Amino acid sequence: MVSTESILAFATMSLLVIVIPGPSVLFVIGRALAHGRRTALATVLGNLIGSYVLVVAVAWGLGALVETSAAVFMGVKLAGAAYLVLLGVQAFRHRKEMRAANFEAPAGEHRSDLRTVLDGIFVGVTNPKGLVFFAAVLPQFVDHAAGHVPSQMMVLGLVPVGIGMITDTLWGLGASAARSWFARSDRRLSMVGGAGGCAMIGLGVTVAATGRAD
């Protein structure tokens, strides 16, 4: 249904876009620094699910609406930015409660794996970079003459999701490994937890302030 040439061409394009860290990657790094490997991997899973939700939305026409409507696009972008800032503020507030002895997030900041995945899904769905990429680039690799356009898009959408799974996981593992060094002292762990929170706050502000303004 989808030619090998289209898949390879789209994979190349996807790789070029994904290797440039965007909101999803920076969010994974921030969560890894603030909470560790388990949370980072759960965040990666959520981001991937959220990204594929965008693929499905584009495949069935919803992506075109968001991309062509400045108001809808701005609403999605600001919702994602506000949520990033909220998570960052929570991580920063609880930074001093982190302890190297148990190497866990504080009780007041504890999130279940499911909640962490849902956080990742929300950030993935409201990621402006992913939204623009899937809405503007994905349709260009579809063979309209072959029919089943939504199905073609959903198959092609698995390509960047697969690439993102590898790259985001590596980013998350790398950041959590760096965090393990800081965990040798409560003070350093508190510092890196605060840094992760600040990174998410800065990312949220950046997402809100950049991109489409029309």
C-alpha positions in Angstrom: 0.0 0.0 0.0 2.9 2.4 0.8 5.9 2.1 -1.5 9.4 1.4 -0.1 10.6 4.6 -1.7 8.1 6.7 0.1 8.9 5.1 3.4 12.7 5.6 3.0 12.2 9.2 1.8 9.9 10.0 4.7 12.3 8.2 7.1 15.1 10.4 5.9 13.1 13.6 6.3 11.9 12.5 9.7 15.4 11.8 10.9 16.6 15.2 9.8 13.8 16.8 11.8 14.0 14.6 14.9 17.7 14.9 15.4 17.1 18.6 16.2 15.9 18.5 19.8 12.4 19.9 20.1 9.8 20.2 23.0 9.4 16.5 23.4 13.1 15.8 23.7 13.7 18.7 26.1 10.7 17.6 28.1 12.1 14.0 28.4 15.4 15.4 29.5 13.8 17.7 32.1 11.7 14.8 33.5 14.8 12.6 33.6 16.8 15.2 35.5 14.0 15.9 37.9 12.7 12.3 38.5 15.1 9.7 37.0 15.1 6.9 34.5 11.7 5.3 35.2 9.9 8.6 34.8 11.9 9.5 31.7 11.0 6.2 30.0 7.3 6.5 30.9 7.4 10.1 29.5 9.0 8.8 26.3 6.1 6.3 25.9 3.5 9.0 26.5 5.2 11.3 24.0 5.2 8.6 21.3 1.5 7.9 21.9 0.8 11.6 21.7 2.7 11.9 18.5 0.8 9.1 16.9 -2.5 10.7 18.0 -1.3 13.7 15.9 -0.7 11.3 13.0 -4.2 9.9 13.3 -5.7 13.4 13.5 -3.8 14.5 10.3 -4.8 11.3 8.6 -8.5 11.9 9.2 -8.4 15.6 8.4 -8.3 17.2 11.9 -4.7 18.2 11.4 -5.6 20.4 8.4 -8.1 22.3 10.6 -5.5 23.0 13.3 -2.8 23.9 10.8 -5.0 26.4 8.8 -6.7 28.0 11.9 -4.4 30.4 13.7 -6.8 30.5 16.7 -6.9 26.7 17.1 -3.2 26.3 16.6 -2.5 29.0 19.2 -4.9 27.4 21.6 -3.2 24.0 21.3 0.3 25.6 21.6 -0.6 27.7 24.7 -2.2 24.7 26.4 0.9 22.6 26.0 3.1 25.5 27.1 1.1 26.1 30.2 1.2 22.4 31.2 5.0 22.3 30.7 5.3 25.4 33.0 3.0 23.7 35.6 5.1 20.5 35.7 8.3 22.5 35.9 7.0 24.6 38.8 6.0 21.4 40.7 9.4 19.9 40.1 11.2 23.0 41.2 9.0 23.5 44.3 9.8 19.9 45.5 13.5 20.0 44.7 14.7 20.2 48.3 12.6 17.2 49.3 14.6 14.9 47.1 16.9 12.5 48.9 19.8 10.5 47.7 19.0 7.8 50.2 16.0 6.5 48.3 16.7 8.3 45.0 13.0 8.9 44.4 10.8 12.0 43.9 9.3 13.4 47.1 5.9 12.1 48.2 4.2 15.4 47.3 5.5 15.2 43.8 5.0 11.4 43.3 3.2 10.4 40.1 2.1 6.9 39.1 3.5 5.5 35.9 0.1 5.9 34.3 0.0 9.6 35.3 3.5 10.1 33.9 2.5 8.5 30.6 -0.6 10.7 30.4 1.6 13.8 31.0 3.8 12.7 28.1 0.7 12.1 25.9 -0.6 15.6 26.6 2.8 17.2 25.8 3.1 15.1 22.7 -0.3 16.0 21.4 0.3 19.7 22.0 3.8 19.8 20.5 3.8 22.5 17.9 6.9 21.0 16.1 5.1 17.6 15.7 1.8 19.2 14.7 3.4 21.3 11.9 5.6 18.4 10.7 2.7 15.9 10.4 0.3 18.4 9.0 2.7 19.9 6.4 5.2 17.2 5.6 3.4 13.8 6.0 0.8 14.4 3.2 3.5 15.0 0.7 4.7 11.4 0.9 1.2 9.9 0.2 0.4 8.3 -3.2 -3.2 9.6 -3.8 -3.5 7.5 -6.9 -3.2 4.4 -4.8 -6.1 5.3 -2.6 -6.6 4.6 1.1 -5.0 7.9 2.0 -5.7 7.8 5.7 -4.3 4.3 6.0 -1.2 5.4 4.1 -0.7 8.3 6.5 -1.1 6.1 9.5 1.5 3.6 8.2 3.9 6.3 7.3 3.4 7.9 10.7 4.9 4.8 12.4 8.3 5.8 10.9 9.0 9.0 12.8 7.4 7.4 15.9 9.8 4.5 15.7 12.8 6.9 15.1 11.6 9.0 18.0 11.4 6.0 20.3 15.1 5.3 19.8 16.3 8.8 20.0 14.1 9.9 22.9 15.0 6.8 24.9 18.7 7.6 24.4 18.2 11.2 25.5 16.3 10.0 28.6 18.8 7.4 29.5 21.7 9.8 29.1 20.1 12.5 31.2 19.1 10.0 33.9 22.7 8.6 34.0 24.0 12.1 34.5 21.5 12.5 37.3 22.8 9.4 39.1 26.1 11.1 39.6 24.4 14.0 41.3 22.4 11.6 43.5 25.5 10.8 45.5 24.6 13.9 47.7 21.3 15.4 48.7 22.5 18.9 47.8 23.5 17.9 44.3 20.3 15.9 43.7 18.3 18.9 44.9 20.2 21.1 42.4 19.6 18.8 39.5 16.0 18.4 40.4 15.6 22.2 40.4 17.5 22.3 37.0 15.0 19.9 35.5 12.1 22.0 36.8 13.7 25.2 35.4 14.3 23.5 32.1 10.6 22.6 31.8 9.5 26.1 32.8 11.9 27.6 30.2 10.7 25.2 27.6 7.1 26.1 28.3 7.8 29.8 28.0 9.8 29.2 24.7 7.0 27.2 23.2 4.5 29.9 24.0 6.7 32.7 22.7 7.8 31.2 19.4 6.3 29.7 16.3 3.4 30.8 14.3 1.9 34.1 15.2 -0.5 34.7 12.3 
